[in-house]
Amino acid sequence: MDDIQVVWDAEDDPDGNIQHIAEHDLTVDEVESVLLNPENSTLVSRSSGRPITFGWTFTERHIGVIWETVNDNPRMIRVRTAYEVEPRKGRS
């Protein structure tokens, strides 16, 4: 995902996306390290219908990041949530 701006809510917003990822013991840097890595795969979440990107964080945790497009030009996406997931068998 080249040239993408990730939109984050205020850190103190109790319903914001930073709080959602913090509930799963993740940081903005961990989430962005997965989300912005073009080698990671993006699928459609079965539960939300939104895009979900899977990959390894720099802290060696395998996570899924659910997001939505906010704007196409310039490309802006907003993280909805992220959480640790088991890697699929046969995939790294």
N, C-alpha and C positions, 0 to 999 in steps of 0.2 A: 504494500500500500504506500506508494510514493506520493509525496507532496500532500499529505493529509494532516489536517489540524484536528486534534482530539479536543472535544468540548467537555470541560469538567464543571460541575456545580461548585458552589462555595463550600469550603471545608467544613464550615459550621452548620450547613443545611442538613437537618436531621433526616430528610427524605431524599437527599442528593446522592449522586452516583459515587462520590468518594466514601460516603458512609456505607453504601451497599457493598463496595469491595472490602472496606475495613471490617465489615461483619464476617467476611471470609478470610480475615487475616492477610489481606493483600494490600499492596501499595500502588500508587499511581505509576511509579517507575516500573514495577513488575508487570502491570497490565499493559502499559505502553510498549514494553519490550516484546511482548507477544503480538499485540495488535499491529504494530508497525513493521513487523518482520515479514517481508514478502515471501519467504519460504514456508510460512505457516498456512495451513489449509483453512478455508472459510466455507461453512455449510449453512443450512437453514435450521434453526432450532425447532425441534418437533413441538415443544411446549409453547413457545411464543411466536413462532413464525418469523422471527428476526434473524439477521445474520449472526453466526457464532464462529469465532476464530479460535482455533486450538493451537497450543504450542507450549514450549518450555520457557520459563522465566530464567533470568540470569541467576536466580537463587535456586535453580534446579527443581522447580515445581511445575507440574503439567497442569495448565489451566484452560478453561474456556471463557471467552470474553463475548458477551452478548452486547450488540451495539445497533445503532440506527443511523441512517444518513440524515443530516440536518440541512446540508446545502451541497449542491453539485459543483458550483464554480464560484469561489474556490471550494475544493472538497473538504467538507467538515463532517465529522461523525461524533456521536455522543454515546459514550459507554452507558449501558443500562445497569449491568452488573458483571461480575466475574467470580469464578469459583474454581477450586481445585477439582480435577477430574482424573480418572484412571486413563492412561494412554491406551489406545486401541492396540490389540495384539498385532504384531507384524509391522507396526509403525513406530517411528522414534518420536 
